[in-house]
Amino acid sequence: MAKIAYNKIKAGIRNKISSDLLLEFNKIKSINDLDLFFRKLFTESEKEILFRRLAAIELINSGKKYKEIKSILNVSDNTISKAKDIMAGRGYGRNPGRKIKYSEIKNKKVFKKFHRKYKGATSILDLI
């Protein structure tokens, strides 16, 4: 099944879908209605991803640190970072303007180069 990009859907179809989606949103009056809405549109794993993202945003807003959020939600740093991007209005896609912070390397292991002398044939003639 081919993946269709949002911008490749014709404007008329996109507007109809958006209108229908808005009507569905307006039907939501309770948690049960919301659950029914999600069951119509999303798989269980998609719902899980959405709720983890929303939970990460909620925990960020409450002042929790990355480490706390990771332990509470069992999510990666990248998920938390993307949630912050959403909150800042940068969207969920790539963020080329982000300032990258590198962690300090602690207790870096030094590996010695290990070379063995080849103990096989010294020439192709030795193999014959």
C-alpha positions as CSV (number, residue, x, y, z in Angstrom):
1,M,0.0,0.0,0.0
2,A,1.5,3.3,-1.1
3,K,1.9,6.1,1.4
4,I,0.1,9.3,0.3
5,A,1.6,12.6,1.4
6,Y,-0.9,15.2,2.7
7,N,0.2,17.8,0.1
8,K,-0.4,15.3,-2.8
9,I,-4.1,15.0,-2.0
10,K,-6.2,17.3,-4.2
11,A,-7.4,20.4,-2.4
12,G,-11.1,19.5,-2.9
13,I,-10.7,16.1,-1.3
14,R,-8.5,17.6,1.5
15,N,-11.2,20.2,2.3
16,K,-13.9,17.5,2.4
17,I,-11.9,15.3,4.7
18,S,-11.1,18.3,6.9
19,S,-14.7,19.3,7.1
20,D,-15.8,15.7,7.9
21,L,-13.1,15.5,10.6
22,L,-14.3,18.8,12.2
23,L,-17.8,17.4,12.3
24,E,-16.5,14.3,14.1
25,F,-14.7,16.4,16.6
26,N,-17.9,18.3,17.3
27,K,-19.6,15.0,18.2
28,I,-17.2,14.4,21.1
29,K,-18.9,15.3,24.3
30,S,-17.5,12.7,26.8
31,I,-14.5,10.5,27.3
32,N,-16.5,7.6,25.9
33,D,-17.1,9.6,22.7
34,L,-13.4,10.4,22.5
35,D,-12.5,6.7,22.9
36,L,-15.0,5.8,20.1
37,F,-13.4,8.5,17.9
38,F,-9.9,7.2,18.4
39,R,-11.1,3.6,17.8
40,K,-12.5,4.7,14.4
41,L,-9.3,6.4,13.3
42,F,-6.3,4.9,15.0
43,T,-4.7,1.6,15.8
44,E,-3.8,0.8,19.4
45,S,-0.1,1.5,18.8
46,E,-1.0,4.9,17.1
47,K,-3.1,5.8,20.1
48,E,-0.3,4.8,22.4
49,I,2.1,7.1,20.5
50,L,-0.3,10.0,20.6
51,F,-1.0,9.7,24.3
52,R,2.7,9.3,25.2
53,R,3.4,12.5,23.2
54,L,0.6,14.3,25.0
55,A,1.7,13.0,28.4
56,A,5.3,14.2,27.6
57,I,4.0,17.7,26.8
58,E,2.0,17.7,30.1
59,L,5.0,16.6,32.1
60,I,7.2,19.2,30.4
61,N,4.6,21.9,31.3
62,S,4.6,20.7,34.9
63,G,8.4,21.3,35.1
64,K,9.6,17.7,35.0
65,K,13.2,17.0,33.8
66,Y,14.1,14.7,30.9
67,K,15.2,12.0,33.2
68,E,12.0,12.0,35.2
69,I,9.9,12.0,32.1
70,K,11.9,9.1,30.7
71,S,11.3,7.0,33.8
72,I,7.6,7.9,34.1
73,L,6.7,7.3,30.4
74,N,9.4,5.0,29.3
75,V,10.2,7.2,26.3
76,S,13.4,8.3,24.6
77,D,15.1,11.7,24.8
78,N,14.1,12.2,21.1
79,T,10.4,11.8,22.0
80,I,10.7,14.4,24.7
81,S,12.7,16.7,22.4
82,K,10.0,16.4,19.7
83,A,7.3,17.2,22.3
84,K,9.2,20.4,23.1
85,D,9.4,21.2,19.4
86,I,5.6,20.9,19.2
87,M,5.1,23.1,22.2
88,A,7.5,25.7,20.7
89,G,5.5,25.8,17.4
90,R,8.3,24.1,15.4
91,G,6.1,21.1,14.5
92,Y,7.1,17.5,14.7
93,G,9.4,17.3,11.7
94,R,13.1,18.0,11.4
95,N,14.4,21.1,13.1
96,P,17.6,22.2,11.3
97,G,17.8,25.4,13.4
98,R,18.2,23.5,16.7
99,K,21.3,24.1,18.7
100,I,22.9,20.8,19.4
101,K,24.4,20.2,22.8
102,Y,26.9,17.5,23.2
103,S,27.4,15.7,26.4
104,E,30.8,15.6,28.1
105,I,32.5,12.3,27.6
106,K,33.2,10.7,31.0
107,N,35.5,7.7,31.6
108,K,36.2,7.2,27.9
109,K,37.7,3.8,27.4
110,V,40.9,3.6,25.4
111,F,41.2,0.6,23.1
112,K,44.7,-0.5,22.1
113,K,45.1,-1.5,18.5
114,F,45.4,-5.2,18.3
115,H,47.4,-6.6,15.4
116,R,48.2,-10.2,14.9
117,K,50.8,-11.3,12.4
118,Y,49.3,-13.4,9.6
119,K,50.5,-17.0,10.2
120,G,49.2,-18.4,6.9
121,A,50.8,-18.8,3.5
122,T,53.3,-16.1,2.5
123,S,52.7,-16.7,-1.2
124,I,50.0,-18.2,-3.4
125,L,52.6,-20.8,-4.4
126,D,52.6,-22.0,-0.7
127,L,49.0,-23.0,-1.1
128,I,49.6,-25.3,-4.1
